[in-house]
Amino acid sequence: MNELQLRRERLAAPYVTAAAITLTIQQGWSAEQVITLTTCLLVLIALISSTGHGD
């Protein structure tokens, strides 16, 4: 993957996360489920970001 593709993926992560959370709220998930999903997604993003993508 080239640098431009990696940059686009990093920039897309917050939008994808927000869309997933919005969808769960619209689908009627409980607050506890939404919070759990949000926490998991944020931890996953942090772990992926911390790897540095081979930099």
C-alpha positions as semicolon CSV with decimal commas, in nm:
position;residue;x (nm);y (nm);z (nm)
1;M;0,000;0,000;0,000
2;N;0,135;0,342;-0,079
3;E;0,145;0,643;0,154
4;L;-0,161;0,809;0,001
5;Q;-0,377;0,501;0,057
6;L;-0,262;0,474;0,418
7;R;-0,339;0,841;0,478
8;R;-0,690;0,798;0,335
9;E;-0,753;0,498;0,560
10;R;-0,641;0,692;0,867
11;L;-0,866;0,983;0,775
12;A;-1,163;0,752;0,712
13;A;-1,153;0,579;1,052
14;P;-1,343;0,849;1,248
15;Y;-1,614;0,868;0,983
16;V;-1,659;0,492;0,970
17;T;-1,674;0,478;1,349
18;A;-1,931;0,757;1,366
19;A;-2,142;0,592;1,096
20;A;-2,136;0,256;1,275
21;I;-2,235;0,414;1,606
22;T;-2,512;0,618;1,441
23;L;-2,648;0,303;1,277
24;T;-2,655;0,113;1,606
25;I;-2,846;0,396;1,772
26;Q;-3,095;0,407;1,484
27;Q;-3,139;0,029;1,506
28;G;-3,243;0,062;1,869
29;W;-2,940;-0,075;2,051
30;S;-2,934;-0,006;2,423
31;A;-2,704;0,263;2,561
32;E;-2,485;-0,003;2,723
33;Q;-2,438;-0,184;2,390
34;V;-2,354;0,139;2,208
35;I;-2,099;0,236;2,474
36;T;-1,941;-0,111;2,459
37;L;-1,917;-0,097;2,079
38;T;-1,777;0,256;2,086
39;T;-1,513;0,159;2,341
40;C;-1,409;-0,145;2,139
41;L;-1,385;0,053;1,816
42;L;-1,178;0,328;1,976
43;V;-0,939;0,076;2,131
44;L;-0,907;-0,101;1,796
45;I;-0,831;0,227;1,618
46;A;-0,572;0,314;1,883
47;L;-0,403;-0,025;1,846
48;I;-0,392;0,000;1,469
49;S;-0,263;0,358;1,485
50;S;0,007;0,262;1,733
51;T;0,156;0,005;1,496
52;G;0,276;0,286;1,271
53;H;0,192;0,094;0,950
54;G;0,554;-0,005;0,903
55;D;0,690;0,348;0,941
